[in-house]
Amino acid sequence: MNKILVAAGIFASTLSLTANASEFVVSYDGFYDRLKVMSKGDYASADVGFYLINQNANPCTIKSGSIITKTNEYPLNYTKTSKLLLPFDETLDKDKALIVVQPKAGEQCQLKLQMESSQDYGDSVSLKQMAKLQAEFDDLIGRLSGFFMRTLFSFMMPEVKGVTLVFDNTVAAPMGAGDEIKCKDNRCTIESLDVDGEDKRLTFSQPIKQVIPYIAK
């Protein structure tokens, strides 16, 4: 089985959802399970982001959103990139809460889960920073996979081989970069990272929008 598909399954396996032209509805329990994994780990930089995207893989335009239980309704917080900012709340899990989103007319939303850095690096990162982040990504994907995958099917587990830096526009490799970094379009991938290796700093021509794991095929 393709390790990329395994990685996708780790994120998507337990999130039950329904969507139609007028609203997007998803149960809170799948989010809670992943937030619980995050709460038990020691992650200085790694995070899991919950995004709503449209048919073109762009951010879904959210008109309004709520977290609803049988007895209460709470406002849903989200960013301009349609990232859902969800609380880690055991009561919401026990109360079988639902996330209900009203999108822009005509848009159909779907959920995208993304491992990403929680840090803002500006236009510059060091290789040691990225090596530590890679290690956190690797640990996090293992924890999210659960005991069953880690023990019985460890050979199928996706391997985090580095990190990918995402920018708003096309970017070139920075001055002084070596073979460890490759840039194409608006992304640069850094491989062969070593926490105990050289602490080179890379400065780019524009701010880094997002840092995500690079998973080998």
C-alpha positions in Angstrom: 0.0 0.0 0.0 1.2 3.5 -0.9 2.5 5.2 2.3 0.9 8.5 1.2 -2.5 6.7 1.3 -1.7 5.3 4.7 -0.9 8.9 5.9 -4.2 10.1 4.5 -6.0 7.3 6.3 -4.4 8.2 9.6 -6.1 11.6 9.4 -9.4 10.8 7.8 -10.3 7.4 9.3 -12.6 8.5 12.1 -14.0 11.8 11.0 -17.7 11.2 10.1 -19.2 14.0 8.1 -22.0 15.0 5.8 -22.2 18.0 3.5 -24.7 19.5 1.1 -25.1 22.7 -0.8 -26.4 24.7 2.2 -24.3 23.5 5.2 -21.3 21.4 6.3 -21.8 19.2 9.3 -19.1 17.0 11.1 -19.0 15.4 14.5 -16.7 16.8 17.1 -15.4 13.4 18.3 -12.9 12.9 15.5 -11.3 16.3 16.3 -11.3 15.5 20.0 -9.4 12.2 19.4 -6.7 14.1 17.5 -6.5 17.0 20.0 -6.1 14.4 22.7 -3.1 13.0 21.0 -1.6 16.5 20.8 -2.3 17.1 24.4 -0.3 14.0 25.5 2.7 14.8 23.3 5.5 17.3 23.9 5.4 19.3 20.7 7.1 22.6 20.7 6.4 23.3 17.0 4.4 20.5 15.4 0.6 20.9 15.2 -2.4 19.5 13.4 -4.6 22.0 11.4 -8.2 21.4 10.5 -9.2 23.3 7.3 -12.3 23.5 5.2 -11.6 23.6 1.4 -13.9 23.8 -1.6 -14.1 21.8 -4.8 -11.0 23.6 -6.2 -8.9 22.9 -3.0 -9.1 26.5 -2.0 -10.3 27.8 1.4 -14.0 27.4 1.7 -15.8 30.7 2.3 -17.4 30.5 5.7 -20.4 32.7 6.3 -21.0 31.4 9.9 -20.4 28.4 12.1 -21.4 26.9 15.4 -20.6 24.1 17.8 -23.9 22.5 18.7 -25.0 20.0 21.4 -28.5 18.9 22.4 -28.7 21.7 25.0 -26.2 24.4 23.9 -24.8 26.3 20.9 -21.4 27.9 20.9 -19.8 30.2 18.2 -17.2 28.5 16.0 -13.9 30.3 15.7 -12.0 30.1 12.4 -9.3 32.1 10.4 -9.5 33.8 7.0 -7.9 30.7 5.5 -10.9 28.6 6.9 -8.8 26.9 9.5 -11.1 25.7 12.3 -9.9 26.8 15.8 -11.5 24.1 17.9 -11.3 23.7 21.7 -10.0 20.6 23.4 -13.1 19.9 25.5 -14.1 16.5 27.0 -17.6 17.8 27.7 -18.2 18.5 24.0 -17.0 15.0 23.2 -19.3 13.4 25.7 -22.3 15.5 24.6 -21.8 14.3 21.0 -21.3 17.9 19.7 -21.6 18.7 16.0 -19.6 21.3 14.0 -22.1 23.1 11.7 -20.8 25.5 9.0 -22.7 27.7 6.6 -20.6 28.2 3.5 -20.9 30.8 0.7 -23.8 29.9 -1.5 -22.9 27.3 -4.1 -19.7 26.1 -2.3 -19.4 22.6 -1.0 -16.9 22.3 1.8 -14.8 19.3 2.7 -12.4 18.7 5.5 -8.6 18.8 5.1 -6.4 17.8 8.0 -2.8 19.0 7.8 0.3 18.4 10.0 2.1 21.8 10.1 4.3 23.9 12.2 2.7 26.1 14.8 5.6 28.6 14.6 6.0 31.7 12.5 9.5 31.7 11.0 9.3 34.8 8.9 11.7 34.5 5.9 14.4 32.5 7.7 14.9 29.1 9.3 17.9 27.1 10.6 18.6 23.5 9.7 18.5 22.5 13.4 15.0 24.1 13.8 13.8 22.1 10.8 15.5 18.9 12.1 13.7 19.2 15.4 10.4 19.9 13.6 10.9 16.8 11.4 11.4 14.7 14.5 8.2 16.1 16.0 6.3 15.4 12.8 7.6 11.8 12.8 6.6 11.2 16.4 3.2 12.8 15.8 2.3 10.8 12.8 3.2 7.7 14.8 0.9 8.6 17.7 -1.9 9.6 15.3 -1.7 6.2 13.6 -2.4 4.3 16.9 -1.1 1.2 18.5 -2.4 -1.2 15.8 -0.6 0.5 12.9 2.6 1.1 14.9 3.0 -2.5 16.0 1.4 -4.8 13.4 1.9 -2.8 10.3 5.0 -0.6 11.1 6.4 -1.4 7.6 3.4 0.5 6.1 3.9 3.6 8.2 4.7 6.7 6.2 8.2 8.0 6.8 8.8 11.7 7.4 12.0 12.3 5.4 12.2 16.1 5.8 10.1 19.2 5.7 8.5 21.3 3.0 8.3 25.1 3.2 5.3 26.6 1.5 5.3 30.2 0.2 2.7 32.4 -1.4 4.7 32.8 -4.7 7.3 31.0 -6.7 10.6 30.9 -4.8 14.2 30.0 -5.5 16.7 28.3 -3.3 18.4 30.8 -1.0 22.1 31.9 -1.3 24.4 29.3 0.3 21.9 26.5 0.1 23.3 23.0 -0.5 22.0 19.8 -2.0 19.7 19.3 1.1 17.2 21.8 -0.3 15.2 21.6 -3.6 12.7 24.3 -4.7 10.0 24.1 -7.2 7.2 26.6 -7.8 6.1 27.9 -4.4 7.7 25.1 -2.3 11.1 24.2 -1.0 11.8 20.7 0.5 14.7 20.1 2.9 15.9 16.5 3.4 18.7 14.8 5.2 18.2 16.8 8.3 20.2 16.1 11.4 19.7 17.6 14.9 23.4 17.2 15.7 24.5 18.5 12.2 25.5 21.9 11.0 23.2 24.7 12.1 23.1 26.6 8.8 20.5 29.3 8.4 18.5 29.7 5.2 17.0 33.1 4.3 14.4 33.3 1.5 13.2 36.2 -0.6 9.7 36.1 0.9 8.1 35.0 4.2 7.4 31.3 4.8 3.7 30.7 4.8 3.6 27.2 6.2 5.9 24.3 7.1 4.6 20.8 6.5 6.2 17.3 6.7 7.8 15.8 3.6 6.6 12.2 3.4 8.6 9.8 1.2 6.7 7.7 -1.3 
